[in-house]
């Protein structure tokens, strides 16, 4: 059950990220899966899984901006 909830949350995050950056779902998936935010998202101790989708997307976008 927990895995299904996280899969759906991940899908929502990727969809929002794609919309916000005007990129394909595949590109958004690549960005999210290769981010430090995703590493934290996969660590239940971080608490990131409990935060809102938009908050997580904002973290990914901030991380991208800091890379450039």
mmCIF file of the N, C-alpha and C atoms, coordinates in Angstrom:
data_MODEL
# 
_entry.id   MODEL 
# 
loop_
_atom_site.group_PDB 
_atom_site.id 
_atom_site.type_symbol 
_atom_site.label_atom_id 
_atom_site.label_alt_id 
_atom_site.label_comp_id 
_atom_site.label_asym_id 
_atom_site.label_entity_id 
_atom_site.label_seq_id 
_atom_site.pdbx_PDB_ins_code 
_atom_site.Cartn_x 
_atom_site.Cartn_y 
_atom_site.Cartn_z 
_atom_site.occupancy 
_atom_site.B_iso_or_equiv 
_atom_site.pdbx_formal_charge 
_atom_site.auth_seq_id 
_atom_site.auth_comp_id 
_atom_site.auth_asym_id 
_atom_site.auth_atom_id 
_atom_site.pdbx_PDB_model_num 
ATOM 1   N N  . UNK A 1 1  ? 0.822  -1.198 0.000   1.00 0.00 ? 1  UNK A N  1 
ATOM 2   C CA . UNK A 1 1  ? 0.000  0.000  0.000   1.00 0.00 ? 1  UNK A CA 1 
ATOM 3   C C  . UNK A 1 1  ? 0.865  1.261  0.000   1.00 0.00 ? 1  UNK A C  1 
ATOM 4   N N  . UNK A 1 2  ? 1.872  1.295  0.864   1.00 0.00 ? 2  UNK A N  1 
ATOM 5   C CA . UNK A 1 2  ? 2.730  2.470  0.967   1.00 0.00 ? 2  UNK A CA 1 
ATOM 6   C C  . UNK A 1 2  ? 3.414  2.760  -0.361  1.00 0.00 ? 2  UNK A C  1 
ATOM 7   N N  . UNK A 1 3  ? 3.885  1.705  -1.034  1.00 0.00 ? 3  UNK A N  1 
ATOM 8   C CA . UNK A 1 3  ? 4.558  1.893  -2.318  1.00 0.00 ? 3  UNK A CA 1 
ATOM 9   C C  . UNK A 1 3  ? 3.623  2.511  -3.350  1.00 0.00 ? 3  UNK A C  1 
ATOM 10  N N  . UNK A 1 4  ? 2.374  2.063  -3.374  1.00 0.00 ? 4  UNK A N  1 
ATOM 11  C CA . UNK A 1 4  ? 1.413  2.603  -4.344  1.00 0.00 ? 4  UNK A CA 1 
ATOM 12  C C  . UNK A 1 4  ? 1.157  4.081  -4.101  1.00 0.00 ? 4  UNK A C  1 
ATOM 13  N N  . UNK A 1 5  ? 1.087  4.468  -2.858  1.00 0.00 ? 5  UNK A N  1 
ATOM 14  C CA . UNK A 1 5  ? 0.873  5.876  -2.521  1.00 0.00 ? 5  UNK A CA 1 
ATOM 15  C C  . UNK A 1 5  ? 2.072  6.711  -2.983  1.00 0.00 ? 5  UNK A C  1 
ATOM 16  N N  . UNK A 1 6  ? 3.276  6.218  -2.741  1.00 0.00 ? 6  UNK A N  1 
ATOM 17  C CA . UNK A 1 6  ? 4.474  6.946  -3.160  1.00 0.00 ? 6  UNK A CA 1 
ATOM 18  C C  . UNK A 1 6  ? 4.601  7.002  -4.671  1.00 0.00 ? 6  UNK A C  1 
ATOM 19  N N  . UNK A 1 7  ? 4.208  5.945  -5.368  1.00 0.00 ? 7  UNK A N  1 
ATOM 20  C CA . UNK A 1 7  ? 4.247  5.952  -6.833  1.00 0.00 ? 7  UNK A CA 1 
ATOM 21  C C  . UNK A 1 7  ? 3.304  7.016  -7.378  1.00 0.00 ? 7  UNK A C  1 
ATOM 22  N N  . UNK A 1 8  ? 2.113  7.105  -6.795  1.00 0.00 ? 8  UNK A N  1 
ATOM 23  C CA . UNK A 1 8  ? 1.158  8.121  -7.253  1.00 0.00 ? 8  UNK A CA 1 
ATOM 24  C C  . UNK A 1 8  ? 1.658  9.525  -6.946  1.00 0.00 ? 8  UNK A C  1 
ATOM 25  N N  . UNK A 1 9  ? 2.253  9.692  -5.769  1.00 0.00 ? 9  UNK A N  1 
ATOM 26  C CA . UNK A 1 9  ? 2.800  11.006 -5.409  1.00 0.00 ? 9  UNK A CA 1 
ATOM 27  C C  . UNK A 1 9  ? 3.939  11.378 -6.361  1.00 0.00 ? 9  UNK A C  1 
ATOM 28  N N  . UNK A 1 10 ? 4.793  10.423 -6.672  1.00 0.00 ? 10 UNK A N  1 
ATOM 29  C CA . UNK A 1 10 ? 5.892  10.661 -7.610  1.00 0.00 ? 10 UNK A CA 1 
ATOM 30  C C  . UNK A 1 10 ? 5.344  11.065 -8.971  1.00 0.00 ? 10 UNK A C  1 
ATOM 31  N N  . UNK A 1 11 ? 4.310  10.389 -9.433  1.00 0.00 ? 11 UNK A N  1 
ATOM 32  C CA . UNK A 1 11 ? 3.703  10.713 -10.733 1.00 0.00 ? 11 UNK A CA 1 
ATOM 33  C C  . UNK A 1 11 ? 3.136  12.134 -10.724 1.00 0.00 ? 11 UNK A C  1 
ATOM 34  N N  . UNK A 1 12 ? 2.506  12.520 -9.634  1.00 0.00 ? 12 UNK A N  1 
ATOM 35  C CA . UNK A 1 12 ? 1.965  13.887 -9.540  1.00 0.00 ? 12 UNK A CA 1 
ATOM 36  C C  . UNK A 1 12 ? 3.088  14.921 -9.559  1.00 0.00 ? 12 UNK A C  1 
ATOM 37  N N  . UNK A 1 13 ? 4.156  14.639 -8.843  1.00 0.00 ? 13 UNK A N  1 
ATOM 38  C CA . UNK A 1 13 ? 5.295  15.561 -8.799  1.00 0.00 ? 13 UNK A CA 1 
ATOM 39  C C  . UNK A 1 13 ? 5.886  15.725 -10.193 1.00 0.00 ? 13 UNK A C  1 
ATOM 40  N N  . UNK A 1 14 ? 6.061  14.627 -10.904 1.00 0.00 ? 14 UNK A N  1 
ATOM 41  C CA . UNK A 1 14 ? 6.621  14.682 -12.259 1.00 0.00 ? 14 UNK A CA 1 
ATOM 42  C C  . UNK A 1 14 ? 5.700  15.460 -13.194 1.00 0.00 ? 14 UNK A C  1 
ATOM 43  N N  . UNK A 1 15 ? 4.409  15.255 -13.084 1.00 0.00 ? 15 UNK A N  1 
ATOM 44  C CA . UNK A 1 15 ? 3.440  15.968 -13.919 1.00 0.00 ? 15 UNK A CA 1 
ATOM 45  C C  . UNK A 1 15 ? 3.485  17.467 -13.647 1.00 0.00 ? 15 UNK A C  1 
ATOM 46  N N  . UNK A 1 16 ? 3.518  17.839 -12.383 1.00 0.00 ? 16 UNK A N  1 
ATOM 47  C CA . UNK A 1 16 ? 3.584  19.258 -12.022 1.00 0.00 ? 16 UNK A CA 1 
ATOM 48  C C  . UNK A 1 16 ? 4.890  19.872 -12.515 1.00 0.00 ? 16 UNK A C  1 
ATOM 49  N N  . UNK A 1 17 ? 5.990  19.152 -12.319 1.00 0.00 ? 17 UNK A N  1 
ATOM 50  C CA . UNK A 1 17 ? 7.296  19.633 -12.764 1.00 0.00 ? 17 UNK A CA 1 
ATOM 51  C C  . UNK A 1 17 ? 7.311  19.851 -14.275 1.00 0.00 ? 17 UNK A C  1 
ATOM 52  N N  . UNK A 1 18 ? 6.762  18.907 -15.024 1.00 0.00 ? 18 UNK A N  1 
ATOM 53  C CA . UNK A 1 18 ? 6.697  19.035 -16.486 1.00 0.00 ? 18 UNK A CA 1 
ATOM 54  C C  . UNK A 1 18 ? 5.879  20.260 -16.884 1.00 0.00 ? 18 UNK A C  1 
ATOM 55  N N  . UNK A 1 19 ? 4.750  20.459 -16.227 1.00 0.00 ? 19 UNK A N  1 
ATOM 56  C CA . UNK A 1 19 ? 3.900  21.610 -16.535 1.00 0.00 ? 19 UNK A CA 1 
ATOM 57  C C  . UNK A 1 19 ? 4.598  22.927 -16.194 1.00 0.00 ? 19 UNK A C  1 
ATOM 58  N N  . UNK A 1 20 ? 5.200  22.997 -15.019 1.00 0.00 ? 20 UNK A N  1 
ATOM 59  C CA . UNK A 1 20 ? 5.844  24.235 -14.575 1.00 0.00 ? 20 UNK A CA 1 
ATOM 60  C C  . UNK A 1 20 ? 7.038  24.621 -15.442 1.00 0.00 ? 20 UNK A C  1 
ATOM 61  N N  . UNK A 1 21 ? 7.786  23.608 -15.924 1.00 0.00 ? 21 UNK A N  1 
ATOM 62  C CA . UNK A 1 21 ? 8.964  23.887 -16.739 1.00 0.00 ? 21 UNK A CA 1 
ATOM 63  C C  . UNK A 1 21 ? 8.694  23.804 -18.241 1.00 0.00 ? 21 UNK A C  1 
ATOM 64  N N  . UNK A 1 22 ? 7.452  23.485 -18.607 1.00 0.00 ? 22 UNK A N  1 
ATOM 65  C CA . UNK A 1 22 ? 7.059  23.324 -20.014 1.00 0.00 ? 22 UNK A CA 1 
ATOM 66  C C  . UNK A 1 22 ? 7.985  22.343 -20.736 1.00 0.00 ? 22 UNK A C  1 
ATOM 67  N N  . UNK A 1 23 ? 8.137  21.175 -20.128 1.00 0.00 ? 23 UNK A N  1 
ATOM 68  C CA . UNK A 1 23 ? 8.970  20.114 -20.693 1.00 0.00 ? 23 UNK A CA 1 
ATOM 69  C C  . UNK A 1 23 ? 8.158  18.827 -20.745 1.00 0.00 ? 23 UNK A C  1 
ATOM 70  N N  . UNK A 1 24 ? 8.707  17.821 -21.398 1.00 0.00 ? 24 UNK A N  1 
ATOM 71  C CA . UNK A 1 24 ? 8.009  16.540 -21.501 1.00 0.00 ? 24 UNK A CA 1 
ATOM 72  C C  . UNK A 1 24 ? 8.029  15.818 -20.150 1.00 0.00 ? 24 UNK A C  1 
ATOM 73  N N  . UNK A 1 25 ? 7.103  14.897 -20.008 1.00 0.00 ? 25 UNK A N  1 
ATOM 74  C CA . UNK A 1 25 ? 7.051  14.070 -18.793 1.00 0.00 ? 25 UNK A CA 1 
ATOM 75  C C  . UNK A 1 25 ? 8.355  13.287 -18.632 1.00 0.00 ? 25 UNK A C  1 
ATOM 76  N N  . UNK A 1 26 ? 8.888  12.818 -19.747 1.00 0.00 ? 26 UNK A N  1 
ATOM 77  C CA . UNK A 1 26 ? 10.122 12.028 -19.699 1.00 0.00 ? 26 UNK A CA 1 
ATOM 78  C C  . UNK A 1 26 ? 11.287 12.864 -19.181 1.00 0.00 ? 26 UNK A C  1 
ATOM 79  N N  . UNK A 1 27 ? 11.380 14.107 -19.658 1.00 0.00 ? 27 UNK A N  1 
ATOM 80  C CA . UNK A 1 27 ? 12.458 14.998 -19.202 1.00 0.00 ? 27 UNK A CA 1 
ATOM 81  C C  . UNK A 1 27 ? 12.268 15.335 -17.724 1.00 0.00 ? 27 UNK A C  1 
ATOM 82  N N  . UNK A 1 28 ? 11.033 15.580 -17.320 1.00 0.00 ? 28 UNK A N  1 
ATOM 83  C CA . UNK A 1 28 ? 10.747 15.880 -15.920 1.00 0.00 ? 28 UNK A CA 1 
ATOM 84  C C  . UNK A 1 28 ? 11.105 14.690 -15.029 1.00 0.00 ? 28 UNK A C  1 
ATOM 85  N N  . UNK A 1 29 ? 10.825 13.494 -15.517 1.00 0.00 ? 29 UNK A N  1 
ATOM 86  C CA . UNK A 1 29 ? 11.156 12.283 -14.775 1.00 0.00 ? 29 UNK A CA 1 
ATOM 87  C C  . UNK A 1 29 ? 12.672 12.184 -14.594 1.00 0.00 ? 29 UNK A C  1 
ATOM 88  N N  . UNK A 1 30 ? 13.404 12.453 -15.653 1.00 0.00 ? 30 UNK A N  1 
ATOM 89  C CA . UNK A 1 30 ? 14.860 12.404 -15.603 1.00 0.00 ? 30 UNK A CA 1 
ATOM 90  C C  . UNK A 1 30 ? 15.397 13.424 -14.596 1.00 0.00 ? 30 UNK A C  1 
ATOM 91  N N  . UNK A 1 31 ? 14.872 14.615 -14.642 1.00 0.00 ? 31 UNK A N  1 
ATOM 92  C CA . UNK A 1 31 ? 15.312 15.670 -13.722 1.00 0.00 ? 31 UNK A CA 1 
ATOM 93  C C  . UNK A 1 31 ? 15.020 15.256 -12.279 1.00 0.00 ? 31 UNK A C  1 
ATOM 94  N N  . UNK A 1 32 ? 13.803 14.798 -12.024 1.00 0.00 ? 32 UNK A N  1 
ATOM 95  C CA . UNK A 1 32 ? 13.421 14.444 -10.654 1.00 0.00 ? 32 UNK A CA 1 
ATOM 96  C C  . UNK A 1 32 ? 14.236 13.269 -10.134 1.00 0.00 ? 32 UNK A C  1 
ATOM 97  N N  . UNK A 1 33 ? 14.347 12.215 -10.931 1.00 0.00 ? 33 UNK A N  1 
ATOM 98  C CA . UNK A 1 33 ? 15.056 11.013 -10.481 1.00 0.00 ? 33 UNK A CA 1 
ATOM 99  C C  . UNK A 1 33 ? 16.550 11.244 -10.272 1.00 0.00 ? 33 UNK A C  1 
ATOM 100 N N  . UNK A 1 34 ? 17.112 12.259 -10.901 1.00 0.00 ? 34 UNK A N  1 
ATOM 101 C CA . UNK A 1 34 ? 18.535 12.546 -10.754 1.00 0.00 ? 34 UNK A CA 1 
ATOM 102 C C  . UNK A 1 34 ? 18.811 13.725 -9.818  1.00 0.00 ? 34 UNK A C  1 
ATOM 103 N N  . UNK A 1 35 ? 17.821 14.098 -9.038  1.00 0.00 ? 35 UNK A N  1 
ATOM 104 C CA . UNK A 1 35 ? 17.982 15.236 -8.128  1.00 0.00 ? 35 UNK A CA 1 
ATOM 105 C C  . UNK A 1 35 ? 18.293 14.775 -6.702  1.00 0.00 ? 35 UNK A C  1 
ATOM 106 N N  . UNK A 1 36 ? 18.895 15.683 -5.966  1.00 0.00 ? 36 UNK A N  1 
ATOM 107 C CA . UNK A 1 36 ? 19.135 15.437 -4.539  1.00 0.00 ? 36 UNK A CA 1 
ATOM 108 C C  . UNK A 1 36 ? 17.797 15.362 -3.804  1.00 0.00 ? 36 UNK A C  1 
ATOM 109 N N  . UNK A 1 37 ? 16.840 16.128 -4.276  1.00 0.00 ? 37 UNK A N  1 
ATOM 110 C CA . UNK A 1 37 ? 15.504 16.103 -3.682  1.00 0.00 ? 37 UNK A CA 1 
ATOM 111 C C  . UNK A 1 37 ? 14.917 14.700 -3.746  1.00 0.00 ? 37 UNK A C  1 
ATOM 112 N N  . UNK A 1 38 ? 15.119 13.998 -4.858  1.00 0.00 ? 38 UNK A N  1 
ATOM 113 C CA . UNK A 1 38 ? 14.613 12.626 -4.980  1.00 0.00 ? 38 UNK A CA 1 
ATOM 114 C C  . UNK A 1 38 ? 15.305 11.701 -3.988  1.00 0.00 ? 38 UNK A C  1 
ATOM 115 N N  . UNK A 1 39 ? 16.602 11.908 -3.771  1.00 0.00 ? 39 UNK A N  1 
ATOM 116 C CA . UNK A 1 39 ? 17.309 11.109 -2.766  1.00 0.00 ? 39 UNK A CA 1 
ATOM 117 C C  . UNK A 1 39 ? 16.660 11.288 -1.398  1.00 0.00 ? 39 UNK A C  1 
ATOM 118 N N  . UNK A 1 40 ? 16.358 12.535 -1.047  1.00 0.00 ? 40 UNK A N  1 
ATOM 119 C CA . UNK A 1 40 ? 15.690 12.804 0.222   1.00 0.00 ? 40 UNK A CA 1 
ATOM 120 C C  . UNK A 1 40 ? 14.284 12.229 0.245   1.00 0.00 ? 40 UNK A C  1 
ATOM 121 N N  . UNK A 1 41 ? 13.603 12.316 -0.886  1.00 0.00 ? 41 UNK A N  1 
ATOM 122 C CA . UNK A 1 41 ? 12.239 11.791 -1.003  1.00 0.00 ? 41 UNK A CA 1 
ATOM 123 C C  . UNK A 1 41 ? 12.213 10.289 -0.715  1.00 0.00 ? 41 UNK A C  1 
ATOM 124 N N  . UNK A 1 42 ? 13.244 9.584  -1.111  1.00 0.00 ? 42 UNK A N  1 
ATOM 125 C CA . UNK A 1 42 ? 13.310 8.135  -0.900  1.00 0.00 ? 42 UNK A CA 1 
ATOM 126 C C  . UNK A 1 42 ? 13.760 7.751  0.506   1.00 0.00 ? 42 UNK A C  1 
ATOM 127 N N  . UNK A 1 43 ? 14.175 8.722  1.290   1.00 0.00 ? 43 UNK A N  1 
ATOM 128 C CA . UNK A 1 43 ? 14.591 8.467  2.661   1.00 0.00 ? 43 UNK A CA 1 
ATOM 129 C C  . UNK A 1 43 ? 13.446 8.829  3.606   1.00 0.00 ? 43 UNK A C  1 
ATOM 130 N N  . UNK A 1 44 ? 12.769 7.837  4.159   1.00 0.00 ? 44 UNK A N  1 
ATOM 131 C CA . UNK A 1 44 ? 11.630 8.129  5.033   1.00 0.00 ? 44 UNK A CA 1 
ATOM 132 C C  . UNK A 1 44 ? 12.002 8.995  6.237   1.00 0.00 ? 44 UNK A C  1 
ATOM 133 N N  . UNK A 1 45 ? 13.253 8.945  6.647   1.00 0.00 ? 45 UNK A N  1 
ATOM 134 C CA . UNK A 1 45 ? 13.712 9.738  7.792   1.00 0.00 ? 45 UNK A CA 1 
ATOM 135 C C  . UNK A 1 45 ? 13.708 11.241 7.495   1.00 0.00 ? 45 UNK A C  1 
ATOM 136 N N  . UNK A 1 46 ? 13.779 11.616 6.216   1.00 0.00 ? 46 UNK A N  1 
ATOM 137 C CA . UNK A 1 46 ? 13.836 13.037 5.855   1.00 0.00 ? 46 UNK A CA 1 
ATOM 138 C C  . UNK A 1 46 ? 12.491 13.734 6.063   1.00 0.00 ? 46 UNK A C  1 
ATOM 139 N N  . UNK A 1 47 ? 11.402 12.987 5.987   1.00 0.00 ? 47 UNK A N  1 
ATOM 140 C CA . UNK A 1 47 ? 10.078 13.582 6.138   1.00 0.00 ? 47 UNK A CA 1 
ATOM 141 C C  . UNK A 1 47 ? 9.555  14.242 4.872   1.00 0.00 ? 47 UNK A C  1 
ATOM 142 N N  . UNK A 1 48 ? 10.339 14.238 3.809   1.00 0.00 ? 48 UNK A N  1 
ATOM 143 C CA . UNK A 1 48 ? 9.936  14.909 2.570   1.00 0.00 ? 48 UNK A CA 1 
ATOM 144 C C  . UNK A 1 48 ? 8.691  14.268 1.964   1.00 0.00 ? 48 UNK A C  1 
ATOM 145 N N  . UNK A 1 49 ? 8.527  12.990 2.162   1.00 0.00 ? 49 UNK A N  1 
ATOM 146 C CA . UNK A 1 49 ? 7.367  12.281 1.616   1.00 0.00 ? 49 UNK A CA 1 
ATOM 147 C C  . UNK A 1 49 ? 6.049  12.828 2.175   1.00 0.00 ? 49 UNK A C  1 
ATOM 148 N N  . UNK A 1 50 ? 6.117  13.457 3.322   1.00 0.00 ? 50 UNK A N  1 
ATOM 149 C CA . UNK A 1 50 ? 4.915  13.966 3.973   1.00 0.00 ? 50 UNK A CA 1 
ATOM 150 C C  . UNK A 1 50 ? 4.524  15.367 3.518   1.00 0.00 ? 50 UNK A C  1 
ATOM 151 N N  . UNK A 1 51 ? 5.423  16.019 2.797   1.00 0.00 ? 51 UNK A N  1 
ATOM 152 C CA . UNK A 1 51 ? 5.161  17.389 2.367   1.00 0.00 ? 51 UNK A CA 1 
ATOM 153 C C  . UNK A 1 51 ? 4.367  17.423 1.070   1.00 0.00 ? 51 UNK A C  1 
ATOM 154 N N  . UNK A 1 52 ? 3.812  18.565 0.764   1.00 0.00 ? 52 UNK A N  1 
ATOM 155 C CA . UNK A 1 52 ? 2.978  18.725 -0.417  1.00 0.00 ? 52 UNK A CA 1 
ATOM 156 C C  . UNK A 1 52 ? 3.749  18.603 -1.717  1.00 0.00 ? 52 UNK A C  1 
ATOM 157 N N  . UNK A 1 53 ? 3.033  18.211 -2.755  1.00 0.00 ? 53 UNK A N  1 
ATOM 158 C CA . UNK A 1 53 ? 3.638  18.030 -4.078  1.00 0.00 ? 53 UNK A CA 1 
ATOM 159 C C  . UNK A 1 53 ? 4.282  19.321 -4.585  1.00 0.00 ? 53 UNK A C  1 
ATOM 160 N N  . UNK A 1 54 ? 3.584  20.429 -4.444  1.00 0.00 ? 54 UNK A N  1 
ATOM 161 C CA . UNK A 1 54 ? 4.104  21.719 -4.917  1.00 0.00 ? 54 UNK A CA 1 
ATOM 162 C C  . UNK A 1 54 ? 5.384  22.099 -4.178  1.00 0.00 ? 54 UNK A C  1 
ATOM 163 N N  . UNK A 1 55 ? 5.438  21.825 -2.899  1.00 0.00 ? 55 UNK A N  1 
ATOM 164 C CA . UNK A 1 55 ? 6.631  22.117 -2.111  1.00 0.00 ? 55 UNK A CA 1 
ATOM 165 C C  . UNK A 1 55 ? 7.825  21.337 -2.655  1.00 0.00 ? 55 UNK A C  1 
ATOM 166 N N  . UNK A 1 56 ? 7.608  20.063 -2.947  1.00 0.00 ? 56 UNK A N  1 
ATOM 167 C CA . UNK A 1 56 ? 8.681  19.218 -3.472  1.00 0.00 ? 56 UNK A CA 1 
ATOM 168 C C  . UNK A 1 56 ? 9.110  19.694 -4.852  1.00 0.00 ? 56 UNK A C  1 
ATOM 169 N N  . UNK A 1 57 ? 8.155  20.051 -5.698  1.00 0.00 ? 57 UNK A N  1 
ATOM 170 C CA . UNK A 1 57 ? 8.479  20.576 -7.029  1.00 0.00 ? 57 UNK A CA 1 
ATOM 171 C C  . UNK A 1 57 ? 9.301  21.855 -6.902  1.00 0.00 ? 57 UNK A C  1 
ATOM 172 N N  . UNK A 1 58 ? 8.925  22.721 -5.982  1.00 0.00 ? 58 UNK A N  1 
ATOM 173 C CA . UNK A 1 58 ? 9.694  23.955 -5.776  1.00 0.00 ? 58 UNK A CA 1 
ATOM 174 C C  . UNK A 1 58 ? 11.127 23.648 -5.357  1.00 0.00 ? 58 UNK A C  1 
ATOM 175 N N  . UNK A 1 59 ? 11.299 22.623 -4.539  1.00 0.00 ? 59 UNK A N  1 
ATOM 176 C CA . UNK A 1 59 ? 12.659 22.215 -4.144  1.00 0.00 ? 59 UNK A CA 1 
ATOM 177 C C  . UNK A 1 59 ? 13.472 21.766 -5.352  1.00 0.00 ? 59 UNK A C  1 
ATOM 178 N N  . UNK A 1 60 ? 12.849 20.986 -6.233  1.00 0.00 ? 60 UNK A N  1 
ATOM 179 C CA . UNK A 1 60 ? 13.551 20.506 -7.431  1.00 0.00 ? 60 UNK A CA 1 
ATOM 180 C C  . UNK A 1 60 ? 13.927 21.681 -8.321  1.00 0.00 ? 60 UNK A C  1 
ATOM 181 N N  . UNK A 1 61 ? 13.010 22.610 -8.511  1.00 0.00 ? 61 UNK A N  1 
ATOM 182 C CA . UNK A 1 61 ? 13.279 23.773 -9.359  1.00 0.00 ? 61 UNK A CA 1 
ATOM 183 C C  . UNK A 1 61 ? 14.383 24.640 -8.753  1.00 0.00 ? 61 UNK A C  1 
ATOM 184 N N  . UNK A 1 62 ? 14.370 24.815 -7.446  1.00 0.00 ? 62 UNK A N  1 
ATOM 185 C CA . UNK A 1 62 ? 15.430 25.563 -6.773  1.00 0.00 ? 62 UNK A CA 1 
ATOM 186 C C  . UNK A 1 62 ? 16.771 24.864 -6.946  1.00 0.00 ? 62 UNK A C  1 
ATOM 187 N N  . UNK A 1 63 ? 16.756 23.555 -6.806  1.00 0.00 ? 63 UNK A N  1 
ATOM 188 C CA . UNK A 1 63 ? 17.977 22.776 -7.007  1.00 0.00 ? 63 UNK A CA 1 
ATOM 189 C C  . UNK A 1 63 ? 18.517 22.946 -8.428  1.00 0.00 ? 63 UNK A C  1 
ATOM 190 N N  . UNK A 1 64 ? 17.621 22.931 -9.407  1.00 0.00 ? 64 UNK A N  1 
ATOM 191 C CA . UNK A 1 64 ? 18.032 23.136 -10.806 1.00 0.00 ? 64 UNK A CA 1 
ATOM 192 C C  . UNK A 1 64 ? 18.645 24.527 -11.010 1.00 0.00 ? 64 UNK A C  1 
ATOM 193 N N  . UNK A 1 65 ? 18.013 25.525 -10.438 1.00 0.00 ? 65 UNK A N  1 
ATOM 194 C CA . UNK A 1 65 ? 18.494 26.898 -10.581 1.00 0.00 ? 65 UNK A CA 1 
ATOM 195 C C  . UNK A 1 65 ? 19.874 27.056 -9.946  1.00 0.00 ? 65 UNK A C  1 
ATOM 196 N N  . UNK A 1 66 ? 20.111 26.376 -8.836  1.00 0.00 ? 66 UNK A N  1 
ATOM 197 C CA . UNK A 1 66 ? 21.407 26.479 -8.165  1.00 0.00 ? 66 UNK A CA 1 
ATOM 198 C C  . UNK A 1 66 ? 22.514 25.754 -8.913  1.00 0.00 ? 66 UNK A C  1 
ATOM 199 N N  . UNK A 1 67 ? 22.160 24.792 -9.746  1.00 0.00 ? 67 UNK A N  1 
ATOM 200 C CA . UNK A 1 67 ? 23.147 24.068 -10.553 1.00 0.00 ? 67 UNK A CA 1 
ATOM 201 C C  . UNK A 1 67 ? 23.692 24.934 -11.674 1.00 0.00 ? 67 UNK A C  1 
ATOM 202 N N  . UNK A 1 68 ? 22.862 25.860 -12.162 1.00 0.00 ? 68 UNK A N  1 
ATOM 203 C CA . UNK A 1 68 ? 23.238 26.653 -13.340 1.00 0.00 ? 68 UNK A CA 1 
ATOM 204 C C  . UNK A 1 68 ? 24.010 27.871 -12.992 1.00 0.00 ? 68 UNK A C  1 
# 
